[in-house]
Amino acid sequence: MKSLVLLGLLSLGTLASNLSVANEISPDFLKKEITSAQTEYLSGSSDSGLYALQALARLLESDKSTSLHCELGPNNLSFTYLRIGLLHERAGNDSKAKANFQKALNTYKGEHIQLAQLKDNVLQLDEMHN
């Protein structure tokens, strides 16, 4: 019984350690993922852009590191949700667009911003990369 409890604790400790490491994403890896998702968003099909941005959003949500926010900026998640919303809006999926626009506003770091202003900011960023 004692060895079973020790084995369970060892397994739990290993799992917790792996989860901790999984939440530490290197800035270089994240930069590549952001660039890849943005390329798909700007140049790929709507479906591939949506897929890439949703994967990036999950990755950004899982990151618990504050150092990445300092190096890459605090609003990558907000901008990602806004771009997802724009793709849904273009496809006529208004409810999905509104939900993602709300997530973009909720995750925005900085002074209070209106949706139209956030859209303008992201569209200007996108034009610089085209």
A tleap script that builds the chain and sets N, CA, C and O, in Angstrom:
source leaprc.protein.ff14SB
mol = sequence {
  NMET LYS SER LEU VAL LEU LEU GLY LEU LEU
  SER LEU GLY THR LEU ALA SER ASN LEU SER
  VAL ALA ASN GLU ILE SER PRO ASP PHE LEU
  LYS LYS GLU ILE THR SER ALA GLN THR GLU
  TYR LEU SER GLY SER SER ASP SER GLY LEU
  TYR ALA LEU GLN ALA LEU ALA ARG LEU LEU
  GLU SER ASP LYS SER THR SER LEU HIE CYS
  GLU LEU GLY PRO ASN ASN LEU SER PHE THR
  TYR LEU ARG ILE GLY LEU LEU HIE GLU ARG
  ALA GLY ASN ASP SER LYS ALA LYS ALA ASN
  PHE GLN LYS ALA LEU ASN THR TYR LYS GLY
  GLU HIE ILE GLN LEU ALA GLN LEU LYS ASP
  ASN VAL LEU GLN LEU ASP GLU MET HIE CASN
}
set mol.1.N position { 0.822 -1.183 0.000 }
set mol.1.CA position { 0.000 0.000 0.000 }
set mol.1.C position { 0.875 1.260 0.000 }
set mol.1.O position { 0.619 2.220 -0.727 }
set mol.2.N position { 1.921 1.224 0.844 }
set mol.2.CA position { 2.813 2.368 0.938 }
set mol.2.C position { 3.497 2.637 -0.406 }
set mol.2.O position { 3.633 3.789 -0.816 }
set mol.3.N position { 3.926 1.573 -1.087 }
set mol.3.CA position { 4.584 1.759 -2.384 }
set mol.3.C position { 3.604 2.266 -3.432 }
set mol.3.O position { 4.005 2.988 -4.345 }
set mol.4.N position { 2.333 1.906 -3.324 }
set mol.4.CA position { 1.310 2.392 -4.247 }
set mol.4.C position { 1.099 3.890 -4.064 }
set mol.4.O position { 0.955 4.620 -5.045 }
set mol.5.N position { 1.079 4.353 -2.815 }
set mol.5.CA position { 0.925 5.778 -2.524 }
set mol.5.C position { 2.142 6.541 -3.034 }
set mol.5.O position { 1.995 7.609 -3.630 }
set mol.6.N position { 3.340 6.009 -2.810 }
set mol.6.CA position { 4.560 6.655 -3.285 }
set mol.6.C position { 4.577 6.730 -4.815 }
set mol.6.O position { 4.975 7.748 -5.382 }
set mol.7.N position { 4.154 5.673 -5.473 }
set mol.7.CA position { 4.090 5.673 -6.920 }
set mol.7.C position { 3.103 6.727 -7.420 }
set mol.7.O position { 3.372 7.416 -8.403 }
set mol.8.N position { 1.964 6.850 -6.744 }
set mol.8.CA position { 0.969 7.863 -7.105 }
set mol.8.C position { 1.510 9.272 -6.923 }
set mol.8.O position { 1.296 10.140 -7.769 }
set mol.9.N position { 2.214 9.499 -5.813 }
set mol.9.CA position { 2.801 10.817 -5.574 }
set mol.9.C position { 3.890 11.139 -6.587 }
set mol.9.O position { 4.010 12.280 -7.034 }
set mol.10.N position { 4.677 10.143 -6.945 }
set mol.10.CA position { 5.722 10.335 -7.942 }
set mol.10.C position { 5.092 10.694 -9.293 }
set mol.10.O position { 5.561 11.603 -9.978 }
set mol.11.N position { 4.048 9.990 -9.664 }
set mol.11.CA position { 3.356 10.273 -10.923 }
set mol.11.C position { 2.756 11.671 -10.918 }
set mol.11.O position { 2.835 12.391 -11.914 }
set mol.12.N position { 2.157 12.052 -9.801 }
set mol.12.CA position { 1.561 13.381 -9.681 }
set mol.12.C position { 2.630 14.468 -9.763 }
set mol.12.O position { 2.424 15.497 -10.406 }
set mol.13.N position { 3.755 14.244 -9.123 }
set mol.13.CA position { 4.854 15.202 -9.181 }
set mol.13.C position { 5.406 15.351 -10.583 }
set mol.13.O position { 5.708 16.463 -11.017 }
set mol.14.N position { 5.540 14.255 -11.291 }
set mol.14.CA position { 6.021 14.295 -12.671 }
set mol.14.C position { 5.046 15.046 -13.563 }
set mol.14.O position { 5.456 15.850 -14.399 }
set mol.15.N position { 3.761 14.786 -13.387 }
set mol.15.CA position { 2.740 15.461 -14.175 }
set mol.15.C position { 2.768 16.969 -13.909 }
set mol.15.O position { 2.709 17.765 -14.846 }
set mol.16.N position { 2.857 17.355 -12.656 }
set mol.16.CA position { 2.900 18.777 -12.305 }
set mol.16.C position { 4.144 19.438 -12.892 }
set mol.16.O position { 4.083 20.570 -13.374 }
set mol.17.N position { 5.266 18.734 -12.851 }
set mol.17.CA position { 6.503 19.268 -13.427 }
set mol.17.C position { 6.368 19.459 -14.932 }
set mol.17.O position { 6.797 20.479 -15.471 }
set mol.18.N position { 5.778 18.491 -15.604 }
set mol.18.CA position { 5.592 18.596 -17.059 }
set mol.18.C position { 4.652 19.729 -17.411 }
set mol.18.O position { 4.885 20.434 -18.392 }
set mol.19.N position { 3.600 19.923 -16.640 }
set mol.19.CA position { 2.677 21.019 -16.906 }
set mol.19.C position { 3.359 22.360 -16.712 }
set mol.19.O position { 3.107 23.301 -17.465 }
set mol.20.N position { 4.214 22.454 -15.718 }
set mol.20.CA position { 4.944 23.691 -15.472 }
set mol.20.C position { 5.866 24.010 -16.645 }
set mol.20.O position { 5.922 25.154 -17.096 }
set mol.21.N position { 6.585 23.012 -17.138 }
set mol.21.CA position { 7.480 23.217 -18.269 }
set mol.21.C position { 6.687 23.558 -19.521 }
set mol.21.O position { 7.116 24.379 -20.332 }
set mol.22.N position { 5.513 22.918 -19.680 }
set mol.22.CA position { 4.693 23.168 -20.867 }
set mol.22.C position { 4.207 24.610 -20.912 }
set mol.22.O position { 3.953 25.138 -21.995 }
set mol.23.N position { 4.076 25.250 -19.770 }
set mol.23.CA position { 3.595 26.625 -19.731 }
set mol.23.C position { 4.713 27.641 -19.917 }
set mol.23.O position { 4.452 28.844 -19.899 }
set mol.24.N position { 5.933 27.195 -20.091 }
set mol.24.CA position { 7.055 28.085 -20.328 }
set mol.24.C position { 7.422 28.004 -21.807 }
set mol.24.O position { 8.091 27.064 -22.237 }
set mol.25.N position { 6.990 28.975 -22.566 }
set mol.25.CA position { 7.192 28.990 -24.000 }
set mol.25.C position { 8.305 29.975 -24.314 }
set mol.25.O position { 8.327 31.088 -23.789 }
set mol.26.N position { 9.223 29.563 -25.167 }
set mol.26.CA position { 10.327 30.462 -25.484 }
set mol.26.C position { 9.842 31.589 -26.392 }
set mol.26.O position { 8.963 31.381 -27.228 }
set mol.27.N position { 10.410 32.773 -26.229 }
set mol.27.CA position { 10.031 33.901 -27.088 }
set mol.27.C position { 10.269 33.616 -28.571 }
set mol.27.O position { 9.469 34.028 -29.411 }
set mol.28.N position { 11.355 32.920 -28.902 }
set mol.28.CA position { 11.640 32.622 -30.309 }
set mol.28.C position { 10.567 31.719 -30.912 }
set mol.28.O position { 10.117 31.951 -32.034 }
set mol.29.N position { 10.159 30.697 -30.176 }
set mol.29.CA position { 9.106 29.803 -30.650 }
set mol.29.C position { 7.811 30.584 -30.858 }
set mol.29.O position { 7.136 30.424 -31.875 }
set mol.30.N position { 7.474 31.418 -29.898 }
set mol.30.CA position { 6.235 32.172 -29.985 }
set mol.30.C position { 6.278 33.177 -31.142 }
set mol.30.O position { 5.272 33.379 -31.823 }
set mol.31.N position { 7.424 33.800 -31.365 }
set mol.31.CA position { 7.572 34.723 -32.501 }
set mol.31.C position { 7.299 33.999 -33.816 }
set mol.31.O position { 6.617 34.526 -34.695 }
set mol.32.N position { 7.835 32.791 -33.942 }
set mol.32.CA position { 7.618 32.003 -35.161 }
set mol.32.C position { 6.137 31.650 -35.321 }
set mol.32.O position { 5.599 31.709 -36.426 }
set mol.33.N position { 5.494 31.293 -34.238 }
set mol.33.CA position { 4.071 30.942 -34.302 }
set mol.33.C position { 3.217 32.155 -34.661 }
set mol.33.O position { 2.262 32.043 -35.428 }
set mol.34.N position { 3.564 33.305 -34.107 }
set mol.34.CA position { 2.837 34.541 -34.427 }
set mol.34.C position { 3.015 34.877 -35.902 }
set mol.34.O position { 2.047 35.211 -36.586 }
set mol.35.N position { 4.244 34.789 -36.392 }
set mol.35.CA position { 4.526 35.081 -37.801 }
set mol.35.C position { 3.791 34.114 -38.716 }
set mol.35.O position { 3.216 34.522 -39.725 }
set mol.36.N position { 3.809 32.845 -38.369 }
set mol.36.CA position { 3.136 31.829 -39.177 }
set mol.36.C position { 1.626 32.067 -39.222 }
set mol.36.O position { 1.017 32.007 -40.291 }
set mol.37.N position { 1.030 32.332 -38.072 }
set mol.37.CA position { -0.417 32.568 -38.013 }
set mol.37.C position { -0.783 33.835 -38.782 }
set mol.37.O position { -1.790 33.875 -39.489 }
set mol.38.N position { 0.035 34.855 -38.640 }
set mol.38.CA position { -0.238 36.110 -39.340 }
set mol.38.C position { -0.119 35.926 -40.853 }
set mol.38.O position { -0.914 36.487 -41.607 }
set mol.39.N position { 0.858 35.153 -41.297 }
set mol.39.CA position { 1.011 34.872 -42.724 }
set mol.39.C position { -0.215 34.150 -43.268 }
set mol.39.O position { -0.716 34.494 -44.339 }
set mol.40.N position { -0.698 33.153 -42.534 }
set mol.40.CA position { -1.902 32.435 -42.963 }
set mol.40.C position { -3.110 33.361 -42.978 }
set mol.40.O position { -3.946 33.290 -43.880 }
set mol.41.N position { -3.197 34.215 -41.989 }
set mol.41.CA position { -4.306 35.172 -41.906 }
set mol.41.C position { -4.295 36.139 -43.084 }
set mol.41.O position { -5.339 36.421 -43.673 }
set mol.42.N position { -3.105 36.649 -43.429 }
set mol.42.CA position { -2.988 37.652 -44.483 }
set mol.42.C position { -2.979 37.059 -45.890 }
set mol.42.O position { -3.514 37.660 -46.821 }
set mol.43.N position { -2.370 35.873 -46.049 }
set mol.43.CA position { -2.151 35.340 -47.389 }
set mol.43.C position { -2.889 34.046 -47.695 }
set mol.43.O position { -3.112 33.714 -48.859 }
set mol.44.N position { -3.264 33.327 -46.666 }
set mol.44.CA position { -3.906 32.036 -46.884 }
set mol.44.C position { -5.406 32.173 -47.063 }
set mol.44.O position { -5.942 33.275 -47.180 }
set mol.45.N position { -6.057 31.041 -47.081 }
set mol.45.CA position { -7.512 31.043 -47.168 }
set mol.45.C position { -8.094 31.457 -45.822 }
set mol.45.O position { -7.394 31.469 -44.810 }
set mol.46.N position { -9.360 31.791 -45.821 }
set mol.46.CA position { -10.027 32.152 -44.557 }
set mol.46.C position { -9.970 30.997 -43.572 }
set mol.46.O position { -9.750 31.197 -42.378 }
set mol.47.N position { -10.172 29.770 -44.088 }
set mol.47.CA position { -10.146 28.598 -43.213 }
set mol.47.C position { -8.768 28.355 -42.610 }
set mol.47.O position { -8.652 28.063 -41.419 }
set mol.48.N position { -7.722 28.474 -43.430 }
set mol.48.CA position { -6.378 28.240 -42.895 }
set mol.48.C position { -5.979 29.365 -41.937 }
set mol.48.O position { -5.306 29.120 -40.936 }
set mol.49.N position { -6.393 30.593 -42.244 }
set mol.49.CA position { -6.121 31.708 -41.336 }
set mol.49.C position { -6.824 31.529 -40.010 }
set mol.49.O position { -6.246 31.775 -38.951 }
set mol.50.N position { -8.076 31.098 -40.068 }
set mol.50.CA position { -8.846 30.872 -38.846 }
set mol.50.C position { -8.228 29.759 -38.011 }
set mol.50.O position { -8.101 29.883 -36.793 }
set mol.51.N position { -7.847 28.681 -38.668 }
set mol.51.CA position { -7.224 27.560 -37.974 }
set mol.51.C position { -5.925 27.996 -37.290 }
set mol.51.O position { -5.694 27.683 -36.121 }
set mol.52.N position { -5.085 28.717 -38.026 }
set mol.52.CA position { -3.796 29.158 -37.484 }
set mol.52.C position { -3.980 30.125 -36.320 }
set mol.52.O position { -3.277 30.032 -35.313 }
set mol.53.N position { -4.924 31.051 -36.457 }
set mol.53.CA position { -5.162 32.026 -35.385 }
set mol.53.C position { -5.765 31.370 -34.146 }
set mol.53.O position { -5.424 31.741 -33.023 }
set mol.54.N position { -6.651 30.407 -34.338 }
set mol.54.CA position { -7.225 29.716 -33.181 }
set mol.54.C position { -6.161 28.906 -32.447 }
set mol.54.O position { -6.158 28.858 -31.217 }
set mol.55.N position { -5.268 28.278 -33.183 }
set mol.55.CA position { -4.163 27.550 -32.555 }
set mol.55.C position { -3.259 28.516 -31.791 }
set mol.55.O position { -2.815 28.214 -30.683 }
set mol.56.N position { -2.990 29.668 -32.383 }
set mol.56.CA position { -2.162 30.674 -31.716 }
set mol.56.C position { -2.853 31.186 -30.446 }
set mol.56.O position { -2.197 31.381 -29.422 }
set mol.57.N position { -4.150 31.402 -30.508 }
set mol.57.CA position { -4.881 31.876 -29.329 }
set mol.57.C position { -4.768 30.864 -28.189 }
set mol.57.O position { -4.554 31.243 -27.037 }
set mol.58.N position { -4.912 29.581 -28.511 }
set mol.58.CA position { -4.776 28.550 -27.462 }
set mol.58.C position { -3.372 28.569 -26.874 }
set mol.58.O position { -3.202 28.436 -25.663 }
set mol.59.N position { -2.376 28.734 -27.723 }
set mol.59.CA position { -0.991 28.792 -27.272 }
set mol.59.C position { -0.758 30.002 -26.371 }
set mol.59.O position { -0.148 29.883 -25.309 }
set mol.60.N position { -1.237 31.144 -26.792 }
set mol.60.CA position { -1.077 32.365 -25.998 }
set mol.60.C position { -1.838 32.287 -24.676 }
set mol.60.O position { -1.364 32.787 -23.656 }
set mol.61.N position { -3.011 31.663 -24.691 }
set mol.61.CA position { -3.778 31.501 -23.458 }
set mol.61.C position { -3.056 30.601 -22.465 }
set mol.61.O position { -3.139 30.814 -21.255 }
set mol.62.N position { -2.347 29.596 -22.971 }
set mol.62.CA position { -1.669 28.649 -22.084 }
set mol.62.C position { -0.392 29.212 -21.485 }
set mol.62.O position { 0.101 28.696 -20.482 }
set mol.63.N position { 0.144 30.253 -22.081 }
set mol.63.CA position { 1.397 30.832 -21.607 }
set mol.63.C position { 1.166 31.628 -20.332 }
set mol.63.O position { 0.335 32.535 -20.291 }
set mol.64.N position { 1.904 31.280 -19.307 }
set mol.64.CA position { 1.787 31.971 -18.015 }
set mol.64.C position { 3.000 32.844 -17.723 }
set mol.64.O position { 3.123 33.395 -16.629 }
set mol.65.N position { 3.886 32.969 -18.687 }
set mol.65.CA position { 5.137 33.713 -18.498 }
set mol.65.C position { 4.921 35.203 -18.703 }
set mol.65.O position { 4.330 35.616 -19.700 }
set mol.66.N position { 5.388 35.994 -17.782 }
set mol.66.CA position { 5.305 37.449 -17.947 }
set mol.66.C position { 6.469 37.978 -18.772 }
set mol.66.O position { 6.381 39.070 -19.335 }
set mol.67.N position { 7.559 37.220 -18.852 }
set mol.67.CA position { 8.710 37.682 -19.630 }
set mol.67.C position { 8.375 37.772 -21.113 }
set mol.67.O position { 8.897 38.641 -21.811 }
set mol.68.N position { 7.520 36.893 -21.601 }
set mol.68.CA position { 7.122 36.947 -23.004 }
set mol.68.C position { 6.329 38.207 -23.295 }
set mol.68.O position { 6.484 38.814 -24.355 }
set mol.69.N position { 5.487 38.598 -22.362 }
set mol.69.CA position { 4.704 39.819 -22.551 }
set mol.69.C position { 5.620 41.035 -22.643 }
set mol.69.O position { 5.356 41.966 -23.405 }
set mol.70.N position { 6.697 41.019 -21.861 }
set mol.70.CA position { 7.647 42.135 -21.904 }
set mol.70.C position { 8.382 42.175 -23.231 }
set mol.70.O position { 8.594 43.249 -23.794 }
set mol.71.N position { 8.772 41.014 -23.734 }
set mol.71.CA position { 9.559 40.965 -24.967 }
set mol.71.C position { 8.697 41.119 -26.219 }
set mol.71.O position { 9.111 41.782 -27.170 }
set mol.72.N position { 7.515 40.521 -26.235 }
set mol.72.CA position { 6.700 40.495 -27.445 }
set mol.72.C position { 5.522 41.462 -27.416 }
set mol.72.O position { 4.841 41.638 -28.426 }
set mol.73.N position { 5.282 42.079 -26.288 }
set mol.73.CA position { 4.145 42.988 -26.164 }
set mol.73.C position { 2.978 42.298 -25.477 }
set mol.73.O position { 2.830 41.079 -25.562 }
set mol.74.N position { 2.160 43.073 -24.805 }
set mol.74.CA position { 1.110 42.492 -23.973 }
set mol.74.C position { -0.184 42.155 -24.716 }
set mol.74.O position { -1.077 41.542 -24.129 }
set mol.75.N position { -0.310 42.536 -25.983 }
set mol.75.CA position { -1.612 42.428 -26.642 }
set mol.75.C position { -1.683 41.442 -27.796 }
set mol.75.O position { -2.584 41.536 -28.630 }
set mol.76.N position { -0.758 40.506 -27.861 }
set mol.76.CA position { -0.828 39.508 -28.925 }
set mol.76.C position { -2.111 38.688 -28.866 }
set mol.76.O position { -2.698 38.387 -29.906 }
set mol.77.N position { -2.551 38.325 -27.676 }
set mol.77.CA position { -3.791 37.557 -27.549 }
set mol.77.C position { -4.984 38.400 -27.982 }
set mol.77.O position { -5.866 37.909 -28.687 }
set mol.78.N position { -5.020 39.641 -27.574 }
set mol.78.CA position { -6.103 40.537 -27.968 }
set mol.78.C position { -6.149 40.705 -29.483 }
set mol.78.O position { -7.220 40.629 -30.085 }
set mol.79.N position { -5.000 40.932 -30.095 }
set mol.79.CA position { -4.938 41.101 -31.547 }
set mol.79.C position { -5.341 39.815 -32.267 }
set mol.79.O position { -5.980 39.857 -33.319 }
set mol.80.N position { -4.966 38.681 -31.694 }
set mol.80.CA position { -5.324 37.397 -32.297 }
set mol.80.C position { -6.839 37.206 -32.281 }
set mol.80.O position { -7.429 36.810 -33.287 }
set mol.81.N position { -7.466 37.488 -31.139 }
set mol.81.CA position { -8.930 37.373 -31.075 }
set mol.81.C position { -9.603 38.348 -32.036 }
set mol.81.O position { -10.619 38.013 -32.646 }
set mol.82.N position { -9.053 39.541 -32.175 }
set mol.82.CA position { -9.639 40.502 -33.091 }
set mol.82.C position { -9.565 39.979 -34.522 }
set mol.82.O position { -10.535 40.086 -35.272 }
set mol.83.N position { -8.433 39.420 -34.901 }
set mol.83.CA position { -8.286 38.877 -36.258 }
set mol.83.C position { -9.233 37.698 -36.488 }
set mol.83.O position { -9.793 37.555 -37.575 }
set mol.84.N position { -9.411 36.859 -35.477 }
set mol.84.CA position { -10.384 35.765 -35.590 }
set mol.84.C position { -11.773 36.355 -35.815 }
set mol.84.O position { -12.533 35.876 -36.657 }
set mol.85.N position { -12.091 37.383 -35.065 }
set mol.85.CA position { -13.382 38.052 -35.222 }
set mol.85.C position { -13.562 38.642 -36.608 }
set mol.85.O position { -14.646 38.562 -37.186 }
set mol.86.N position { -12.497 39.239 -37.146 }
set mol.86.CA position { -12.573 39.808 -38.494 }
set mol.86.C position { -12.845 38.732 -39.540 }
set mol.86.O position { -13.624 38.949 -40.468 }
set mol.87.N position { -12.205 37.576 -39.393 }
set mol.87.CA position { -12.457 36.481 -40.335 }
set mol.87.C position { -13.902 35.993 -40.242 }
set mol.87.O position { -14.541 35.728 -41.260 }
set mol.88.N position { -14.408 35.878 -39.020 }
set mol.88.CA position { -15.808 35.469 -38.849 }
set mol.88.C position { -16.751 36.523 -39.417 }
set mol.88.O position { -17.770 36.193 -40.023 }
set mol.89.N position { -16.409 37.786 -39.219 }
set mol.89.CA position { -17.235 38.873 -39.726 }
set mol.89.C position { -17.293 38.824 -41.261 }
set mol.89.O position { -18.362 38.979 -41.851 }
set mol.90.N position { -16.148 38.611 -41.893 }
set mol.90.CA position { -16.101 38.519 -43.358 }
set mol.90.C position { -16.923 37.338 -43.873 }
set mol.90.O position { -17.492 37.394 -44.963 }
set mol.91.N position { -16.977 36.268 -43.077 }
set mol.91.CA position { -17.728 35.073 -43.477 }
set mol.91.C position { -19.216 35.190 -43.150 }
set mol.91.O position { -20.002 34.306 -43.489 }
set mol.92.N position { -19.599 36.288 -42.487 }
set mol.92.CA position { -21.004 36.480 -42.136 }
set mol.92.C position { -21.433 35.788 -40.854 }
set mol.92.O position { -22.628 35.681 -40.579 }
set mol.93.N position { -20.478 35.316 -40.069 }
set mol.93.CA position { -20.772 34.669 -38.780 }
set mol.93.C position { -20.765 35.723 -37.671 }
set mol.93.O position { -19.821 35.808 -36.885 }
set mol.94.N position { -21.825 36.516 -37.623 }
set mol.94.CA position { -21.855 37.663 -36.714 }
set mol.94.C position { -21.737 37.292 -35.246 }
set mol.94.O position { -21.059 37.991 -34.493 }
set mol.95.N position { -22.381 36.210 -34.819 }
set mol.95.CA position { -22.315 35.864 -33.395 }
set mol.95.C position { -20.896 35.448 -32.996 }
set mol.95.O position { -20.426 35.807 -31.917 }
set mol.96.N position { -20.219 34.698 -33.859 }
set mol.96.CA position { -18.826 34.308 -33.573 }
set mol.96.C position { -17.910 35.525 -33.636 }
set mol.96.O position { -16.970 35.644 -32.851 }
set mol.97.N position { -18.190 36.425 -34.574 }
set mol.97.CA position { -17.382 37.644 -34.676 }
set mol.97.C position { -17.515 38.468 -33.399 }
set mol.97.O position { -16.514 38.912 -32.837 }
set mol.98.N position { -18.746 38.672 -32.940 }
set mol.98.CA position { -18.976 39.476 -31.728 }
set mol.98.C position { -18.318 38.844 -30.514 }
set mol.98.O position { -17.740 39.545 -29.684 }
set mol.99.N position { -18.404 37.511 -30.405 }
set mol.99.CA position { -17.796 36.823 -29.256 }
set mol.99.C position { -16.277 37.026 -29.252 }
set mol.99.O position { -15.680 37.254 -28.199 }
set mol.100.N position { -15.661 36.944 -30.426 }
set mol.100.CA position { -14.207 37.128 -30.500 }
set mol.100.C position { -13.807 38.587 -30.323 }
set mol.100.O position { -12.761 38.874 -29.741 }
set mol.101.N position { -14.619 39.503 -30.813 }
set mol.101.CA position { -14.339 40.923 -30.582 }
set mol.101.C position { -14.397 41.227 -29.082 }
set mol.101.O position { -13.590 42.000 -28.565 }
set mol.102.N position { -15.355 40.613 -28.394 }
set mol.102.CA position { -15.460 40.825 -26.942 }
set mol.102.C position { -14.235 40.265 -26.227 }
set mol.102.O position { -13.709 40.893 -25.308 }
set mol.103.N position { -13.777 39.078 -26.649 }
set mol.103.CA position { -12.556 38.509 -26.068 }
set mol.103.C position { -11.366 39.429 -26.324 }
set mol.103.O position { -10.511 39.605 -25.456 }
set mol.104.N position { -11.317 40.016 -27.519 }
set mol.104.CA position { -10.222 40.937 -27.851 }
set mol.104.C position { -10.222 42.129 -26.904 }
set mol.104.O position { -9.173 42.542 -26.410 }
set mol.105.N position { -11.399 42.674 -26.659 }
set mol.105.CA position { -11.500 43.822 -25.746 }
set mol.105.C position { -11.178 43.415 -24.315 }
set mol.105.O position { -10.521 44.165 -23.593 }
set mol.106.N position { -11.635 42.229 -23.895 }
set mol.106.CA position { -11.407 41.766 -22.520 }
set mol.106.C position { -9.938 41.463 -22.241 }
set mol.106.O position { -9.482 41.614 -21.108 }
set mol.107.N position { -9.198 41.040 -23.253 }
set mol.107.CA position { -7.794 40.681 -23.038 }
set mol.107.C position { -6.838 41.823 -23.367 }
set mol.107.O position { -5.629 41.690 -23.178 }
set mol.108.N position { -7.360 42.936 -23.855 }
set mol.108.CA position { -6.522 44.075 -24.193 }
set mol.108.C position { -5.893 44.655 -22.932 }
set mol.108.O position { -6.575 44.908 -21.939 }
set mol.109.N position { -4.583 44.859 -22.990 }
set mol.109.CA position { -3.847 45.444 -21.863 }
set mol.109.C position { -3.523 46.894 -22.199 }
set mol.109.O position { -2.950 47.181 -23.250 }
set mol.110.N position { -3.882 47.785 -21.324 }
set mol.110.CA position { -3.630 49.201 -21.538 }
set mol.110.C position { -4.874 49.992 -21.207 }
set mol.110.O position { -5.804 49.495 -20.573 }
set mol.111.N position { -4.867 51.240 -21.654 }
set mol.111.CA position { -6.019 52.098 -21.406 }
set mol.111.C position { -7.245 51.530 -22.114 }
set mol.111.O position { -7.125 50.809 -23.104 }
set mol.112.N position { -8.408 51.861 -21.602 }
set mol.112.CA position { -9.659 51.407 -22.216 }
set mol.112.C position { -9.677 51.786 -23.694 }
set mol.112.O position { -9.316 52.902 -24.067 }
set mol.113.N position { -10.098 50.852 -24.513 }
set mol.113.CA position { -10.099 51.076 -25.962 }
set mol.113.C position { -11.449 50.636 -26.528 }
set mol.113.O position { -12.051 49.671 -26.057 }
set mol.114.N position { -11.899 51.346 -27.524 }
set mol.114.CA position { -13.139 50.993 -28.209 }
set mol.114.C position { -12.817 49.977 -29.314 }
set mol.114.O position { -11.690 49.912 -29.805 }
set mol.115.N position { -13.820 49.192 -29.691 }
set mol.115.CA position { -13.627 48.172 -30.716 }
set mol.115.C position { -13.155 48.783 -32.039 }
set mol.115.O position { -12.243 48.248 -32.670 }
set mol.116.N position { -13.752 49.877 -32.460 }
set mol.116.CA position { -13.364 50.507 -33.729 }
set mol.116.C position { -11.900 50.931 -33.703 }
set mol.116.O position { -11.190 50.799 -34.700 }
set mol.117.N position { -11.459 51.433 -32.571 }
set mol.117.CA position { -10.067 51.858 -32.423 }
set mol.117.C position { -9.124 50.647 -32.468 }
set mol.117.O position { -8.062 50.702 -33.088 }
set mol.118.N position { -9.522 49.564 -31.809 }
set mol.118.CA position { -8.715 48.344 -31.807 }
set mol.118.C position { -8.640 47.756 -33.222 }
set mol.118.O position { -7.580 47.307 -33.659 }
set mol.119.N position { -9.756 47.762 -33.921 }
set mol.119.CA position { -9.758 47.290 -35.309 }
set mol.119.C position { -8.803 48.119 -36.162 }
set mol.119.O position { -8.021 47.565 -36.934 }
set mol.120.N position { -8.862 49.437 -36.027 }
set mol.120.CA position { -7.968 50.312 -36.792 }
set mol.120.C position { -6.503 50.010 -36.498 }
set mol.120.O position { -5.680 49.946 -37.411 }
set mol.121.N position { -6.184 49.825 -35.221 }
set mol.121.CA position { -4.800 49.531 -34.837 }
set mol.121.C position { -4.309 48.237 -35.483 }
set mol.121.O position { -3.198 48.180 -36.011 }
set mol.122.N position { -5.140 47.203 -35.438 }
set mol.122.CA position { -4.741 45.909 -35.983 }
set mol.122.C position { -4.665 45.970 -37.505 }
set mol.122.O position { -3.750 45.398 -38.098 }
set mol.123.N position { -5.602 46.646 -38.137 }
set mol.123.CA position { -5.560 46.773 -39.591 }
set mol.123.C position { -4.304 47.535 -40.050 }
set mol.123.O position { -3.727 47.209 -41.087 }
set mol.124.N position { -3.881 48.547 -39.278 }
set mol.124.CA position { -2.640 49.251 -39.600 }
set mol.124.C position { -1.432 48.335 -39.460 }
set mol.124.O position { -0.526 48.366 -40.294 }
set mol.125.N position { -1.416 47.514 -38.403 }
set mol.125.CA position { -0.333 46.550 -38.235 }
set mol.125.C position { -0.301 45.571 -39.402 }
set mol.125.O position { 0.768 45.241 -39.916 }
set mol.126.N position { -1.474 45.110 -39.816 }
set mol.126.CA position { -1.555 44.154 -40.911 }
set mol.126.C position { -1.078 44.766 -42.226 }
set mol.126.O position { -0.437 44.086 -43.028 }
set mol.127.N position { -1.380 46.032 -42.453 }
set mol.127.CA position { -0.929 46.710 -43.676 }
set mol.127.C position { 0.588 46.819 -43.712 }
set mol.127.O position { 1.194 46.746 -44.781 }
set mol.128.N position { 1.199 46.991 -42.554 }
set mol.128.CA position { 2.668 47.080 -42.500 }
set mol.128.C position { 3.317 45.757 -42.877 }
set mol.128.O position { 4.450 45.744 -43.360 }
set mol.129.N position { 2.620 44.640 -42.666 }
set mol.129.CA position { 3.174 43.323 -42.968 }
set mol.129.C position { 2.790 42.818 -44.352 }
set mol.129.O position { 3.234 41.746 -44.761 }
set mol.130.N position { 1.991 43.556 -45.060 }
set mol.130.CA position { 1.593 43.137 -46.412 }
set mol.130.C position { 2.607 43.539 -47.443 }
set mol.130.O position { 2.425 43.264 -48.629 }
savepdb mol mol.pdb
quit
